Amino acid sequence: MVLFVTGRFFIRKKMSEYWNTEDMRKWKHLTQTKQQEYYDSPHIVKCRECKLSDTSNLKKIIRFALFDVSEKEPLENLTDKQLKDINKIFDSIQRSMKKNYNVENILLSILFVLAKAGDNYVKIPVIKILRRDKNIERDDDVDNINNNNNKHSFIDFCGRVYENWKDYLKNNTLPNCILCYPGNGVYSAENGTVTVEYGISPAGKRGRKFLRLLDNASTALSVTVTMVTIAAWCFPGSSPVVAG
C-alpha cells in the first residue's frame, strides 16, 4: 500500500514538473495561439444548421473537418479513401440523429484537439452535434443550451460516438499523447482570450506508460513515433495536419 501511494505521488510529481518545463511552456503557447486562431475564425467555430436529407451539404462539412477543404468547393475529385472516411462520419451522424426528437434538422459544430508531437502538433477535428428533444425546438432554446455539453454528442475520426465531452476525454482511442483542447469542449473566451485545457490521452494515463511519455516527450524518436501513430489513427493512408 505504501509503495502504491508512493508510486502515485511520484507520477503526480513527475507530471507537475513536466508541465512547467521550457519545452512544455513553448508548446502551450503554440497551441494556445492556434486555438485562438480557430476561435477567431467564424467559418470554423460557427454552428451549422443543415438537413439530414441534404447529403451533399453535410458531406461538405465533414470534408472540411477532415481535410480542410472549403465547404464552397463542389463535392468531387475525392479519392476512394477520402470518400470512405466521409461516409463513415456521415453514417455515425445518421445513427445519432435517430435518437433525436427532430431527426431531420441538425445543429453541429467543429472543434480541434491538438496532440503533441515534439515541438509541433497534430490537428484532430471532432464533430459536435446537438441532441434535440421536444423541449428545445426553438432557436432561442438552442442558443441557451449550446454550451451545455451534456446536450451534445461528439464524433471522432473513426466514427465513434461519445455521449458527452467527458465521455470523449475518458474513452477516446488516441495513442499515448499530450492534448490541448477548448475548455469543456466549447470554444469560448475570457476577455477575448480563448479558454483551453491540457490533458493526457486515456492511453497515456496508465502509470509506466505515462512516465515513458514524459521521459521521451522531447526526443526526435518520440516526435516521429507520435506523428506516425496519430496519423495512422486519424488518417490511415494519408498525411496528418502538422505544424511547420
N, C-alpha and C positions, 0 to 999 in steps of 0.2 A: 504494500500500500504506500509506503514511504517512497519507494522507487517510482511508483506510478505518478504520485503527486510531484516528485522532484522532476520527473520527465516532462510533465505538463508545464511546470514552471520554466524549465529550460527552453521549451519550444516557444512559450509566450515571450520570454526574454529575447530569444533569437529573432522572433518576429518583430518585436519593438525596435530592436537595434537596426534591423534591415530597413524598416520603413523610413528611418531617418538617415540613411546613408546618402552620400552625394549623388550616387547613381540613381537612387530612387527619387530623390528630390527633383532631379532633372527630368526624369520620366514623368513624374506627376505634373510638372509644369507643362511638358509637351502635351500630355493627354488632356489636361485642363484647357489648354489653348484650342486643341482640336474639338473638344466637346463644346466650347464656346462658339466655334465656327458653325457647328451643327445647329446649336440653339439659335444663332443669329440668321440662319438660312430658312426662311418660311417654307420653301419648297421641300425641305427635309422634314421638319418637325410638325408641319401642319396636319390637322386631322383631315382625312379624305373621306368623303361620303360617296358611296357608289352602290350600285345594284349587283347582287349576286349573279343575276342573269346577264349583266354586261360583262361578259367573259373577257373581251379584248381589253377593256379599260382596267379591269382588275389584274390581268396578267401583265399589263404595262407597269402597274405599281409594283408588283412583285419583281419584275425585271429590274426596275430602278433600285429596289432594295438589294437585290443580289449582285447586279453587275454595273450599277451606277450609270445606266443609260437613261436619258431623258424620257419622261412619260409622253412627250410630244412626238417622239420618233415612232414611225409605224412598227407594228409588231411583225418583223420579218428578219431574214438573214440570221436566224438563230441556229446554233449547232444542235444536234440531237441531244447532247448532254445538257445544254442550257435549257432546252425545252423540257427535258425530263425534270430538271431541278425546279423550274417554274411550276410545272404541273403538280409536283409533289406538294408545294406550298398551297397551291390553289385547292387541291383535294382536302388538305387539312382545314382550310377556311370553310369549305363546304360542310365538312363534318361538324365544325364548331358552330356554324350558323343553325344547324338543325336543333340546337338546344335553346335558341333564341325565341322570344315571343314573336318578333318580327324577323322572319327568316330571309327576307329579300334585301332589306336596307342595311348596309354595312357601314360602320364608322371605324376606320382604322388609322393607325399612325406607325411611324418607323422610329426606332431608336438604335443607337450604335453602342455596342460593347467593344472596348479596346483591350486586346490581350497583349501583354508584354512580350517582346521578342528582342532581348538585348536593350539597346537604346531606342529601338523602334517599336512599332505596334502592328498588330493585325486587326483590321476593322471587321467586326462581326455584327451584321444587322439582325435585329429582332423585330418581328411584326406584332403589333399590339392591337387587339380587337375588343371593342366594347361589347359586353354581354347585355343586350337589351331585355327588359321584361316589360310586362304590361303597364308598369308604373313609370317608365322612362321613355315615352314615345315622343314627347315634345322636345324641341330644340333646347329650350331653357333648362329642362331636366337633364339633358345630355351634358350641357355646359357645367351644371352644378356637380356632377359626379365624375367629370372627365379625369380628375386627378386621383380618384379612388381606385387603386389597383385591384381591390377585391372584386371590382365590377369588370375587369378585363381579363382576357386570355392572352397568352403570349406564345408565339410560334417561332421555333428556331429553324435553322437551315435544313435540318433533317426532316422537317415537317412535324416534329414533336410538339404537342400542345401542352402548355402548362396552365394550371388553374389560376395562378396569380404570379406576381413578381417574386414573392418569397419562394414559391414553388420552383420558379426558373433558377434562382440563385442556388437553391439547395440541391436541385436534381439535374441541372444541365449536364451534358455529356462532353463538355470541353475537356481537352487534355490538361495536364498539370501546368497551370499558368496563373499569373497575376493579372487582375482585371481592373478596368476603370469603366464606370457606367453612370448614367444620370441618376441622381439621388432618388431612391424609391421607384426607379423605373419611369420617372416623369421628367421631361425637360422643363425645368423651372429655374428661376433666378432670384437672387437676393441683391438688391442694388445694382442690377444689370449683370451680375456675375453668375454664370450658370452653376448650379449645385451638382457636384459629382461625388461619388463614393468609390472607394477602392476595396478590393477583396481578393480572395483566392478561389479558384475553381474548386468544385467538390472533389475532383481527383487529386488536388494538391493539399487537402486538409487532413491527411492521414499520417501523423507522426513523422516517420523517417522520410516519407516522400516529400513532405513539406521542407524538412531540413535539407534534403538534396536539392530541392528547388532553390532555396536561398543560397546554398553553397555554390551552385552553378549558375546563378542568375546573370552574372556579368561576363561569363566566358564566351568565347567565339563559338565553341561547340554548342552551348546552350542556345545561342541565337539561332543557329542553323536548325537544331532539333525542334525548337519551339515553332519556328516559322513553318517548317515542313510538316510537323504534326498537326498544327492548327489548320494549315492549308488543306491537308488531306481530309480533315474533319469537315471543313466548310466547303471546300471547292475541289473535291476529288476530280483529278484530270485537268484542272485549270489553275490559275495563279491567284494568290490572295492579294488583298489590297494592303500594302505595307508602306509605312512612312519612309521617305527617302532622305 
